[in-house]
């Protein structure tokens, strides 16, 4: 009888201990579930959760991983907001730039529809309409290039080519405008200098620099294109004898649609230098400028030399 009582007592003690352990672990599970829900609610609401990091415990290990996940998601959320702001700014800029030529074209078309318009005026408005249409076409092409560069949709197909070939492709496009202003264009490109780049896009960047030089160099001025090579970079330099760029504007000129007050008298959109910089940066290089007004400006394309060895 006594033995049975002892067994029953032992069983009761074991049951009581098991119940205590169960209650304790249940309380821990409830606390963990509460903390986990709180952390997930904070993450969903884009708040920074209060992570309780306890080393060498299951709670701590899980919280460490949740913290890492929060940091990754937070980084992606910030990047998404930046991308959205960039897209909004781009749409706003495009709308602003398209508005003027579109309004002008609409006005000229309305004038052309007047039945009392004489032949001379009709020809004049037709020429003005064609000019605005060309401006719109140029603008849209530039905007397409800009958006493709900014969003990383362009895949540069780089290969080793003579620097002279890149320069020749750009010179062919600006020669008529340079001849019209009687500019002395000189090229100093020694044999043997090659550059590892996308020929088409790099020629586009060089053209934009040359076009900028032709635009802001007065008649009978000069433009000099030269190439050089140092330990790290192949350099393509474009120097003009124009008015130059004030020091306080040199950091701004590569911005999208930026045009200084002094430059607004000339035709332009403020996209050429922006495109040139992004094309060169997209190939691992950089574009810089040197200028001491009124002694012209020099733009320097720097493209990595590593892939051109041998």
C-alpha positions as CSV (number, residue, x, y, z in Angstrom):
1,X,0.0,0.0,0.0
2,X,2.8,2.3,1.0
3,X,4.6,1.5,-2.3
4,X,1.6,2.4,-4.3
5,X,1.3,5.7,-2.5
6,X,4.9,6.4,-3.2
7,X,4.4,5.7,-6.9
8,X,1.3,7.8,-7.0
9,X,3.2,10.7,-5.3
10,X,6.1,10.4,-7.7
11,X,3.6,10.4,-10.6
12,X,2.0,13.5,-9.2
13,X,5.3,15.2,-8.8
14,X,6.3,14.3,-12.3
15,X,3.0,15.5,-13.7
16,X,3.3,18.8,-11.8
17,X,6.9,19.3,-13.1
18,X,5.7,18.5,-16.6
19,X,2.9,21.0,-16.2
20,X,5.3,23.7,-15.0
21,X,7.6,23.1,-17.9
22,X,4.7,23.1,-20.4
23,X,3.4,26.4,-18.9
24,X,6.9,27.9,-18.9
25,X,7.5,27.0,-22.6
26,X,4.0,28.0,-23.6
27,X,4.7,31.4,-22.0
28,X,8.0,31.6,-23.9
29,X,6.3,30.7,-27.2
30,X,3.6,33.3,-26.6
31,X,6.2,36.0,-25.9
32,X,8.2,34.9,-29.0
33,X,5.0,35.0,-31.1
34,X,4.1,38.4,-29.7
35,X,7.6,39.8,-30.5
36,X,7.6,38.2,-33.9
37,X,4.2,39.7,-34.8
38,X,5.4,43.1,-33.5
39,X,8.5,43.0,-35.6
40,X,6.6,41.9,-38.8
41,X,4.0,44.6,-38.2
42,X,6.7,47.2,-37.9
43,X,8.4,46.0,-41.1
44,X,5.1,46.0,-43.0
45,X,4.5,49.6,-41.8
46,X,8.1,50.5,-42.9
47,X,9.1,51.3,-39.3
48,X,12.4,50.2,-37.7
49,X,11.6,47.3,-35.3
50,X,13.2,47.0,-31.9
51,X,15.2,43.8,-32.4
52,X,16.2,42.0,-29.2
53,X,19.4,40.2,-30.1
54,X,20.4,37.6,-27.5
55,X,23.4,35.5,-28.5
56,X,23.3,31.7,-28.7
57,X,19.5,31.5,-28.3
58,X,16.9,30.6,-30.9
59,X,15.1,34.0,-30.4
60,X,18.4,35.8,-31.0
61,X,19.3,33.8,-34.1
62,X,15.8,34.4,-35.6
63,X,16.0,38.2,-34.7
64,X,19.4,38.5,-36.4
65,X,18.0,37.1,-39.6
66,X,14.9,39.3,-39.4
67,X,17.1,42.3,-38.9
68,X,19.1,41.4,-42.0
69,X,15.9,40.9,-43.9
70,X,14.6,44.3,-42.7
71,X,17.8,46.0,-43.9
72,X,17.5,44.4,-47.3
73,X,13.9,45.3,-47.7
74,X,14.5,48.8,-46.4
75,X,17.3,49.3,-48.9
76,X,15.1,48.2,-51.8
77,X,12.3,50.4,-50.6
78,X,14.6,53.5,-50.5
79,X,15.9,52.6,-54.0
80,X,12.3,52.2,-55.3
81,X,11.5,55.7,-53.9
82,X,14.6,57.2,-55.5
83,X,13.8,55.5,-58.9
84,X,10.2,56.9,-58.6
85,X,11.5,60.4,-57.9
86,X,13.9,60.1,-60.8
87,X,11.1,59.0,-63.1
88,X,8.9,61.8,-62.0
89,X,11.7,64.4,-62.6
90,X,12.3,62.9,-66.0
91,X,8.7,63.0,-67.0
92,X,8.5,66.6,-65.7
93,X,11.6,67.6,-67.7
94,X,10.3,65.9,-70.9
95,X,7.0,67.7,-70.6
96,X,8.7,71.0,-70.1
97,X,11.0,70.6,-73.1
98,X,8.3,69.3,-75.5
99,X,5.8,72.0,-74.6
100,X,7.4,74.9,-76.5
101,X,8.0,73.3,-79.9
102,X,4.7,71.5,-79.8
103,X,2.9,74.8,-79.0
104,X,4.8,76.6,-81.8
105,X,4.0,73.8,-84.3
106,X,0.3,74.0,-83.4
107,X,0.3,77.8,-83.8
108,X,1.9,77.6,-87.3
109,X,-0.5,74.9,-88.4
110,X,-3.4,77.0,-87.3
111,X,-2.0,80.0,-89.2
112,X,-1.5,77.9,-92.3
113,X,-5.2,76.9,-92.3
114,X,-6.3,80.6,-92.8
115,X,-7.8,81.0,-96.3
116,X,-6.6,84.6,-96.6
117,X,-2.9,83.7,-96.1
118,X,-0.8,84.8,-99.1
119,X,1.8,82.6,-100.7
120,X,4.9,84.3,-99.1
121,X,3.5,83.9,-95.6
122,X,2.4,80.4,-96.3
123,X,6.0,79.4,-97.3
124,X,7.4,81.2,-94.2
125,X,5.0,79.3,-91.9
126,X,5.8,76.0,-93.7
127,X,9.5,76.5,-93.1
128,X,8.9,77.4,-89.4
129,X,6.7,74.4,-89.0
130,X,9.3,72.1,-90.5
131,X,12.0,73.6,-88.1
132,X,9.8,72.9,-85.1
133,X,9.1,69.4,-86.3
134,X,12.8,68.8,-86.7
135,X,13.4,70.2,-83.2
136,X,10.8,67.8,-81.8
137,X,12.4,64.9,-83.6
138,X,15.8,65.8,-82.3
139,X,14.5,66.3,-78.8
140,X,12.7,62.9,-78.8
141,X,15.8,61.1,-80.1
142,X,17.9,62.8,-77.4
143,X,15.3,61.9,-74.7
144,X,15.2,58.3,-75.8
145,X,19.0,58.1,-75.5
146,X,18.9,59.8,-72.2
147,X,16.3,57.5,-70.7
148,X,18.1,54.4,-72.0
149,X,21.3,55.5,-70.4
150,X,19.7,56.5,-67.1
151,X,17.8,53.2,-66.8
152,X,20.7,51.0,-67.8
153,X,19.0,49.6,-70.8
154,X,22.1,50.1,-73.0
155,X,24.6,47.3,-73.2
156,X,27.9,48.7,-74.4
157,X,29.6,46.5,-76.9
158,X,33.3,47.3,-76.2
159,X,36.2,46.3,-78.3
160,X,39.7,47.5,-79.0
161,X,39.7,50.1,-81.9
162,X,42.1,52.9,-83.0
163,X,41.2,56.2,-81.3
164,X,41.4,57.9,-84.7
165,X,38.4,55.9,-85.9
166,X,36.3,57.1,-83.0
167,X,37.3,60.7,-83.7
168,X,36.7,60.4,-87.4
169,X,33.1,59.3,-86.8
170,X,32.4,62.3,-84.7
171,X,34.2,64.8,-87.0
172,X,32.2,63.8,-90.0
173,X,29.0,65.0,-88.2
174,X,30.3,68.4,-87.2
175,X,32.3,69.3,-90.3
176,X,29.5,71.3,-92.1
177,X,28.8,73.5,-89.1
178,X,32.5,74.1,-88.5
179,X,33.0,75.1,-92.1
180,X,30.1,77.4,-92.0
181,X,31.7,79.3,-89.1
182,X,35.2,79.0,-90.7
183,X,36.6,77.2,-87.7
184,X,40.1,75.8,-87.8
185,X,39.7,72.2,-86.7
186,X,43.0,70.4,-85.9
187,X,43.5,66.7,-84.9
188,X,46.5,65.4,-83.1
189,X,46.1,61.6,-82.8
190,X,49.3,59.6,-82.9
191,X,49.3,56.2,-84.5
192,X,49.2,53.3,-82.2
193,X,46.7,54.7,-79.6
194,X,43.7,52.4,-79.3
195,X,40.8,52.5,-77.0
196,X,38.6,49.8,-75.5
197,X,35.1,51.1,-76.0
198,X,31.8,50.9,-77.8
199,X,32.7,52.7,-81.0
200,X,29.2,54.0,-81.8
201,X,28.4,55.4,-78.4
202,X,31.9,56.8,-77.7
203,X,31.8,58.6,-81.1
204,X,28.4,60.0,-79.9
205,X,30.1,61.4,-76.8
206,X,32.9,62.9,-78.8
207,X,30.4,64.4,-81.2
208,X,28.5,66.1,-78.4
209,X,31.7,67.7,-77.1
210,X,32.6,68.8,-80.6
211,X,29.1,70.1,-81.2
212,X,29.3,72.0,-78.0
213,X,32.7,73.5,-79.1
214,X,31.4,74.5,-82.5
215,X,28.3,76.1,-81.0
216,X,30.1,78.3,-78.5
217,X,33.2,79.2,-80.5
218,X,32.9,82.4,-82.5
219,X,33.5,82.5,-86.2
220,X,37.2,82.1,-87.3
221,X,38.0,80.4,-84.0
222,X,39.6,77.0,-83.5
223,X,38.9,73.5,-82.1
224,X,41.7,71.0,-81.3
225,X,41.2,67.3,-80.8
226,X,44.0,65.3,-79.3
227,X,44.6,61.9,-77.8
228,X,47.0,60.8,-75.1
229,X,47.7,57.8,-72.9
230,X,48.9,57.5,-69.4
231,X,49.3,54.6,-67.0
232,X,45.6,54.4,-66.3
233,X,43.6,56.1,-69.0
234,X,43.3,56.7,-72.7
235,X,42.4,60.4,-73.1
236,X,40.5,62.2,-75.8
237,X,40.7,65.9,-75.4
238,X,38.5,68.5,-77.2
239,X,39.6,72.1,-76.7
240,X,37.8,75.2,-78.2
241,X,38.6,78.9,-78.3
242,X,35.2,80.0,-77.1
243,X,34.1,82.1,-74.2
244,X,34.9,79.5,-71.6
245,X,33.0,78.3,-68.6
246,X,33.0,80.1,-65.3
247,X,34.3,78.0,-62.4
248,X,31.0,78.2,-60.5
249,X,29.2,76.6,-63.5
250,X,31.7,73.8,-64.2
251,X,30.1,71.3,-61.8
252,X,26.6,72.1,-63.2
253,X,27.1,71.8,-67.0
254,X,26.8,68.0,-67.0
255,X,23.4,68.2,-65.4
256,X,20.3,67.2,-67.4
257,X,18.8,70.2,-69.4
258,X,21.3,72.6,-67.7
259,X,22.0,75.8,-69.7
260,X,23.7,78.8,-68.3
261,X,22.4,82.3,-69.0
262,X,25.3,83.1,-71.3
263,X,24.5,80.0,-73.4
264,X,20.7,80.5,-73.8
265,X,21.3,82.7,-76.9
266,X,22.4,79.6,-78.8
267,X,20.2,76.8,-80.0
268,X,20.4,73.8,-77.7
269,X,18.6,71.6,-75.2
270,X,21.2,71.2,-72.4
271,X,21.5,67.4,-73.1
272,X,24.8,67.0,-75.0
273,X,27.2,67.2,-72.1
274,X,24.8,65.1,-69.9
275,X,24.7,62.4,-72.6
276,X,28.5,62.5,-73.1
277,X,29.2,62.1,-69.4
278,X,26.7,59.2,-69.0
279,X,28.1,57.4,-72.0
280,X,31.7,57.6,-70.7
281,X,30.7,56.7,-67.1
282,X,28.7,53.7,-68.5
283,X,32.0,52.4,-69.9
284,X,33.9,52.8,-66.6
285,X,35.5,56.1,-67.4
286,X,34.9,59.8,-66.5
287,X,34.5,63.1,-68.3
288,X,36.2,66.3,-66.9
289,X,36.5,69.9,-67.9
290,X,39.1,72.6,-67.6
291,X,38.4,76.3,-68.4
292,X,39.7,79.7,-67.6
293,X,37.3,82.3,-69.2
294,X,37.6,83.9,-71.7
295,X,40.3,81.4,-73.0
296,X,38.0,78.6,-74.1
297,X,37.3,75.2,-72.6
298,X,38.8,71.8,-72.7
299,X,36.8,68.6,-72.2
300,X,38.7,65.4,-71.4
301,X,37.3,61.9,-71.9
302,X,39.1,59.3,-69.8
303,X,38.6,55.7,-70.6
304,X,40.3,52.8,-68.7
305,X,43.5,51.6,-70.3
306,X,43.7,48.1,-68.8
307,X,41.9,46.4,-71.6
308,X,44.0,48.1,-74.3
309,X,47.4,46.6,-73.2
310,X,49.3,44.5,-75.7
